[in-house]
Amino acid sequence: MTIGSDERQLISQLKQGNTDAAGALMDLHGETLMRYIYSIVGTREAAEDVFQDSWVRVMEKIHQFNKEMSFRPWLFRIARNVAYDSLRRKRRWWSLDSGQSPESGERPMEIPDSTDFGRQVVAQETVQRLLGSLSPEYREVLCLRFFQDHSYEEIAELCRLPLGTVKSRLKRGLDFLAGKMTEEEKHGDRENSLQPGERNSPGNLPL
């Protein structure tokens, strides 16, 4: 995205201390930024906190921004840093409360070998829910690629990752989603095969 004349003017005003310009920039980028933050932190409440903190950080650092550069990647990198800082803090608190390693429960789940469904997988209604079971690193690149239509190169620049890592995370994330969807389909087929009196009987409930 290149900077339009209106956006460039707003950035100049913000550099001069006009905080109203921040609100106008928020109107331009707020919706996509919120979706991106949500893809990392995974809950609406956490995303709203990170969203607010990100704009505070933008106003603190706007003097460092080169207005000849594209604003959106710079904005998203700030939000990304704030989001991951938030996750690290929560992991530390959770570790102190539970006595477990901060990383336990946060590592990517085992990725089953399965067909790469690509965009067909992401188009499914259940994907938004299944994304919540992925770690933030995988959820982030999937949302950027398939919900915000960023190129591999744009994702690599935004996340400051090698291009190969971006492609690997996308592939592993898609394979995981495909595997989970296959599991759910099998479970649904099993439920449909049960007789009406068997479906909710105690003997058929998962332990």
N, C-alpha and C positions, 0 to 999 in steps of 0.2 A: 504493500500500500504506500503510495506517495502522498506527501503532505499537500492538501489543497490550500488555497489561499486563505479560506476562513479558518482552517485549523492552524495554519502558520501564524495568523494574526492572534488567535487565542493563546498560542504558546508564548508569543512575544509579550502579551498582556500579563500572563501568569509570571513570566520572568521579571516583570516590572512590579509584581506584588499585588496584582488585581486578582483576588481570590474568586471573584465571580466567573472568571475564565475557566477555573477548575470545574465548576458546575456545568459549563457548556461543553467542555471536553468529556466530562462524565456522560453527558447526554449522547455524545457521539460514539463513545466506546463502551459505555457501561454494560449493555446487554451481553455483548460477546465476551467482555472481560469477566462478568459474573459466571457465565457458563464455563469459561476456562478455569476459573478458580474452583468452582464446584467440582470439576473433573479431577482436581487434585485432592481436595480436602474431604469430599464425599458427603457432606451434610450442608443443608441450607444455612443453618445457624453459624457454622464455622465459616462458610463462604462469605456471609454478610460481614463478619468480623474482619476477615482478611481483605475484603473489598474496601472497607473503610480505612484500614491500616495502610493499604496500598496507595490510596489517594493522598493520605498524609505524607507517605514517603515520597510520592511524586512531587508534592509541593516543597518538600525539603530539598530535593535533588534537582529540581527543574533547571537551576542555574548551570548544572553540569551538562544538560542536554544540548547537543548540537542541532540547531533547528534546520539544518540542511539535510539531516538524516530522517529516516522514517520514524514517526512517533510511536506507532502501534507496537512494533517489536520491543522498543525500549520500555514502554508501559507494561507489556506482558512479562518482560524479564523481571521488572520490579515486583509485580504481583506474584510471580513464580517464587522469587526469593522469600517474600513474606509468607507465602503459603507453606513452603517447606520449613521455614523457621517455626511456624505455628505447629506443624506436625511433629517436629523434633521436640518442642517443649511439651506437647501432650504425651509423647512417648516417654519422656523422662518422668513426668508426673505419674503416669500409669505404672512405670517400673517401680517407683518408690512405694506406691500403694499396694501393688500386687506381689512385689518381690521377684518378678520375672524380668528377663532381659528385655530392654527396650525394643529389640528387634524381633522378639518372639511374637508370632502372630502377624507380623507385618511383612514377612518375606513372601514373594510370589508363591502361590500354590503350585504343586506339581502340574506341569502342563501335559495333558494327554496328547498322544499322536492322533491327529484327526484331519479331516479335509479342511483346507483353507477356504472358508466361505467368502472371504473378502467383504465386499460391500453388501452381499446378500445377507451375511450374518448380521452386520450392523443395522440393516433395515428391519430386523425383527423387533416386534413389540417388547419382547422380554429382555432385550439387551440392556436397556437402561437400568433395569434392576440388577442384572448379572454384573454390570460394570462395578457395582458397589463391592463385589467380592474380590476384585483385583486390587493389587497394591497401587498406590498413587502413581508410581513411575510408568506402569503399563496403562492405567486408566487415562493418564494425561495425553500420551501420544495417540491413543485411539480416538479420544474426543477431538483433538486437534485435526486429525486426518479425516475422520468420517463425519463429524458433526460441524466442523468449521472449515473443512475443505482446504486445509493447508497442504502445500507440497511437502515431500520428504525434506527438501532442502530448507524450507521455511521452518519446519519443526526442528531440524538440526540446529539452525541458527538460534531459534528462540530458546531451546532447552540447553544449548551449548553442549551438544552431544555429537559424536562422530556419526556420519550418515549411516554407516553399517549398524550402529547401535540402535538408531531409530527404526530401521527396517527390521532388525531382530526383535525389538520390543513389540512392534506391530504384529509380526508373525506369531510370536509366542502368545500375545494377548488374544489374537483372533483364534488361535488353536484352543486356548483355554475356554473362550466363549463357546466355540463350536462343541467342545467336549461337554460343557455344562448343559448346553441346549439338547444334545443327544441324550444325556442322562434324564433330563426333564421329559423329553418325548417318550423315552422308554417307561418312565414312571407313569406318564399319562396313559400310555397304552395298557399298562398293567391295571390301572384303576378302571379303565373302560372295559377290560375283560372280566372284572369281578361282577358277580351277581349283585343286584341292589342291596340285598340283605348282608352281603359280605363286606361292603366298602368301608363302613365305619365300625365294624365289629372290633372288639378289643384285640382279637388275635391278629388283625391286619394292620394295626397302628404301628408306625416305626418306633423302635425303642430309643 
